[in-house]
């Protein structure tokens, strides 16, 4: 783990929380010194990021599991550095025996990973070799160094065996494949860490540049392909009836059954060539993925995501006809895109399409999600909302999920509660959020559960990773939303997203943007929530009667500066509630006294503090009884 970071963090914790500066590792400090990041939260005047143009062709012939591919990459070095090595990211090598993983793998999961058949750089053959040290990335020395502001042409041919055990990718069934991460890609070279060589260990996720992609998927007749991007040749790969249904779905709010199960069984949906080449285009996205099947049904609709331009987005679903919970998902996904575009985050969905593909992963990809079937349609909808919300974080915002997972999972978890409360009863949704996201953290007192959120995710094991990526940062975002109020919070969120979409923000860019846009020094808050080992535990220390109510002294045992309600219960059974924002903790984060007005015509029976979704570790000291 990152010893320097841990020592510095806990030195800060011991020193106290009055410092108005945020700890930064040395490499992050250097980025600010070099001018690629700015203290006001904007990209620095010398900010840069590299870019690739990918032309990929993949051939899949179910039920044969052998997948073959070829790609041409034009890679531009926008950095000020001369690059001598080109680092490739090979995510599918997580399947190799001996690869670093956070859990066991059985025989159906293991295979030889991606086999590189040939590699050329600027038309010169380059030996690939073999490595057992870090299966998911590989550095290759280039024939000639790549100077700043120059580009190279890379050609790669490869093959692999699709995994029998599907999770994020692999076989859904014998004739349905979801083939994510199916191509070698050039890793990120950035301004604060250089080449990204973090091992993919099947828990933390990904970090990718924004690239332009042309994807061709060769598949047998009677197989439909769904992929990231816009289908360029629907009339070449679909029979006229189905091409017309697809076109019609792009302009209506109604759900159109493009291909029913009976249609798929009739073998009349696709062009009847032995092999069809499905061509897709996606510009300035961090990844492309695809799935194919000879029996999945295909529904589609569309929704307006931008009122100013009346721009519509295609919403598609591909699923097994037996999955009853997914038959309504086209309508649900369209609602999600519309709601997220107009409410929280309130930024129009940035891409032309979203596809729900039934698999096993409950996982997001640019313009696609791979979600499991479930006996409860509401739970299916809940998970889909979360994955769709990931469009903004990490895809619209180029988050380094491998190191700073809280910058995307935390936001998706926040949005899932906000949109879920509009779809089902808010109290029921809050109860589900607490059980699913917070309960296992707040009720587990082990030290690993209270690691600071800022700790790099690649140094965490599954349980503290889950806390620090999902529930804890989500609560932190809700807390600053409560502190600023919805209007200022929205202004800050939109400003941060406007500055950094299509780029690679890091936590300090987020913190500095909110400080700058709000006009407030929020470092006391960021330090408290993201840089300490605090948790949530409040207690009423005393309640003193005054002329207009009670002075309630609240002790902050756990340390987190969370909002809370003070609920007064009268002897006649009625109640009154006063809300306190995190601002009550700014002067003293360990103790605060708040004035709670009461009805002098009634007798007070008890006073209770309640954090709502901010679950308290010990509720036994949350109530004062007269």
Order of alpha helices (4+ residues) and beta strands (2+ residues): alpha-alpha-beta-beta-beta-beta-beta-beta-beta-beta-beta-beta-beta-beta-beta-beta-beta-alpha-alpha-beta-alpha-beta-beta-beta-beta-alpha-beta-beta-beta-alpha-beta-beta-alpha-alpha-alpha-alpha-alpha-alpha-alpha-alpha-beta-beta-beta-beta-beta-beta-beta
